[in-house]
């Protein structure tokens, strides 16, 4: 039975074939086809890189540099050049045969060969160096043009299929398959807006694939229009790469595609129709059984989410155009939606609060209008989650609460707690007496306690329900002073410096608490964060 080929065996066969073709190309007396010489040298280098044969790849790079020099006229093809090239091919054949037993001496020989060939090839022109820095030689531009046309064709077919049947997901898989070759291009990140185009297409396909049940009316036409514009945009960008070396990041086609994608993402409903969940279940059990309950976020998931948020913040800040910035910001909305429904637990609740605040910032346009500040808060949240493997849940939850508050304040409006207590209606204040007991005390909870102690020292008797009822007569509902003056309930809340002082007290108490008492302390600290920023 024939044994399957290993990576080294496959590399030996593939590299041997390229070297044989190079050898045959160099045999005739006439000068070889320069483009074919460059192509075979580049293919040999790529094969060596795929097989992790760095030394052979380095030598092949030198041969490619010499071939480019011949093609661009910097090195004449004469007898000496021909002899050097033939000897280089022979050396590469020896390197390939020794690939399985490669050592440091072979690495030094490969480096010396590469340096010699690069010197003989001469220094390329500035335009060629710039193209090579992005990996955009003639072959790479042709590759982008060819794959871009293939993606546009797949999108066009998928758009027509989705217009006829919005529930048909097979065409979507064909589009994803067509995206893969261009996704693997190393220089793709240097060709804006192509990365954002591909990301937007994948994002739209992900949203379409997640929908279930009967699609709303007109969704097929919406998807078809989006895919048609995506096809137009990517075909236009690929054609510009082939002709000019890079596409226009602010082309009219890309701007229109970005606008359609933003509208499509914003139209995704947050709620589902009741008929899609109208299933009789046992009390306390989700329709999918116990397994349908969202799992609590583990340390690994938190770290993963943190790294993703940090990368997303960097990507948003580096967006070279307003259209790309808007598209990247709205792409984040789905990430925040996923974080907002990721299980239960103390940390997960704070993650959900941050995700909700960030998503509101995206949909309201704050993330696009203030990208630097928004990206800074997203990066801060990512750093908090990235260190969750070495931090305790209390510190993570408190830090995330602060970030969520900062995101909410980007719009200029004061943030409120996730579930604030219902405010109590207070009657209008009566005129205060000239010098009531405790007038010098602060109007917070600590000051109220001080006033109570002063009143006790002044002769106030023990607590009595009858006295309390009698004291509120004629003043309506509310708390009253001993002299009958009503007290606004808001004066009993922590505020400003007193809230910060109370947070410090709770910090010390948290060091000695655990279980439910620790959870209660964390909840109070998160509420104090909001009260601490209010003016006194």
C-alpha positions, 0 to 999 in steps of 0.5 A, a space after each residue: 500500500 502506498 504511504 501518503 506523502 509528507 510535507 517535506 516529500 511534497 515540497 521536494 517534488 514540487 520544488 524539483 519540478 520548478 527547478 527542472 522547468 527553470 533548467 529547461 528554460 535556460 538551455 536554449 541559446 536565445 535569451 529566456 522569457 523574462 516574465 516566465 523566469 520571474 514567475 518560476 523563481 517566485 513560485 519556488 520561493 512560495 513553495 519553500 515558504 509553505 514548507 517552512 524552508 526559510 533558507 531555500 526561500 531566501 536563496 530563491 528570493 535572490 534568484 527572483 531578484 536577478 530575474 527581475 533585474 533582467 526583466 527590467 533591463 538593469 542586468 543584461 542577459 549575456 553569457 556571464 549572466 546565463 552562467 550565474 543563473 544556471 549555477 544558482 539553479 544547480 545550487 538550489 537543487 542541492 539545497 532541496 535535496 538537503 532540506 531534510 538534513 538542513 543545518 546552519 552551514 547550509 543556511 549561511 550558504 543560502 544567504 551568501 547565494 541570495 546576497 550575490 544574486 541580489 547584487 547582480 540584479 541591481 537596485 530596482 526603481 522606486 516605483 517597483 520597490 513600492 509595488 514590491 513592498 506591497 507584494 503588487 507585482 504584475 502577477 499579484 495585480 492580475 491575481 487580484 483582478 481575477 479573484 475580484 471578478 470571481 467574487 463579483 460573479 458569485 455575488 451577482 448569482 447570489 443576489 438573483 437567487 436571494 431575490 427569488 428565495 430569501 431562505 436559500 442559503 446555498 448561494 451564500 456558501 458559494 460567495 464565502 468560498 469565492 472570498 477565500 483566495 483573496 482573503 489569503 493575499 498577504 498584501 490585502 491590508 495595504 489595498 483599502 477598501 478591499 479588506 472592508 469590502 470583504 469584511 462587510 460581505 461576510 458580515 452581511 452573510 452572517 446576519 442573513 444566515 442567522 435569521 430563521 422563520 418567515 422572512 419579512 416582506 421585501 427582504 429578498 430585494 434588499 439583499 439582492 440590492 446589497 449584493 449587486 452593489 457589493 459586486 460592483 464595488 469589488 469589481 471596480 476596486 479589483 480593476 483599479 488594482 490591476 490598472 493603477 496598483 491600488 484602489 480608491 478608498 473613497 470611490 462612489 461604489 464603495 460609499 454606496 455599498 457602505 450606506 446599504 450595509 449600514 442600513 441593512 445592519 441597523 434594520 436587524 430586529 432586536 426582538 422576534 415575532 411571538 409565533 417563532 417562540 410560541 412553544 409550551 414548555 415546563 416552567 423554568 426551562 428554556 425551549 431548548 432544554 437546559 442546554 439552551 441556557 446561556 453559559 457563564 463566560 469563562 476566563 478563556 472566553 473573556 480573554 478572547 473577547 478582550 483581544 478582539 475588542 483591542 484589535 477592533 479599537 485599533 482597526 477603527 482608529 486606523 480607518 483611512 477614510 470616513 466611509 471605512 470608519 463608519 463601516 467598521 463601527 457598524 460592523 462592531 454592532 454585531 459584536 456588541 450584540 453578541 456580548 450583550 447576550 453572553 450568559 449570566 454571572 457578575 462579570 457577564 452582567 457588566 460586560 452586557 452593560 458595556 456592550 449595550 452602551 457601546 452599541 447605543 454609541 454606534 447606532 447614535 453616530 457617536 462612534 463615528 463622530 468621536 472615533 478616537 474617544 470611542 476607540 479608547 474606551 473600547 480598547 480599555 474594555 478589551 484590556 480589562 477583559 484580557 487581564 481577566 485570567 489574573 484578576 478577580 471578578 470584583 475588580 473586573 466588574 467594577 472596572 467594566 462598570 466605569 468603562 460603560 459609564 464613560 461610553 454613555 457619557 461620550 454623548 454628553 448626557 449623564 449616565 444612569 444605572 442599569 436599573 435605577 430605583 424609582 424616584 420618590 415624589 417630594 413636596 415643595 420645601 417650606 421656608 427653612 427656620 433661621 437656625 434648625 438643629 443640624 443646619 451645618 451638616 451636609 445633606 447626604 446620608 452621613 449628614 442625616 445621621 449627624 442631624 439625628 444624633 444632634 436631635 437625640 442629644 437635644 432631647 428627642 425621645 425614642 422612635 415612635 410610629 405615632 410621633 412619625 404620623 403626627 409629624 407628617 400631618 398636613 404635609 402630605 407623604 414624605 419624611 419630615 423634620 422634628 419641626 414639621 418641615 418636609 425633607 426631600 428624599 434626594 438629600 439622603 443620597 450619596 453625592 460627589 465627594 461623599 459618594 467617593 468616600 463611601 466607595 473607599 469604605 466599601 473597598 475596604 469592606 470588600 476585602 473581608 466579604 464573600 458570597 452574597 455580601 460581596 455581590 451586594 457591595 459590588 452592586 452598591 459600588 457600581 451605583 456609586 460610580 454614577 452618583 460620584 460624578 454628580 455635582 454636590 
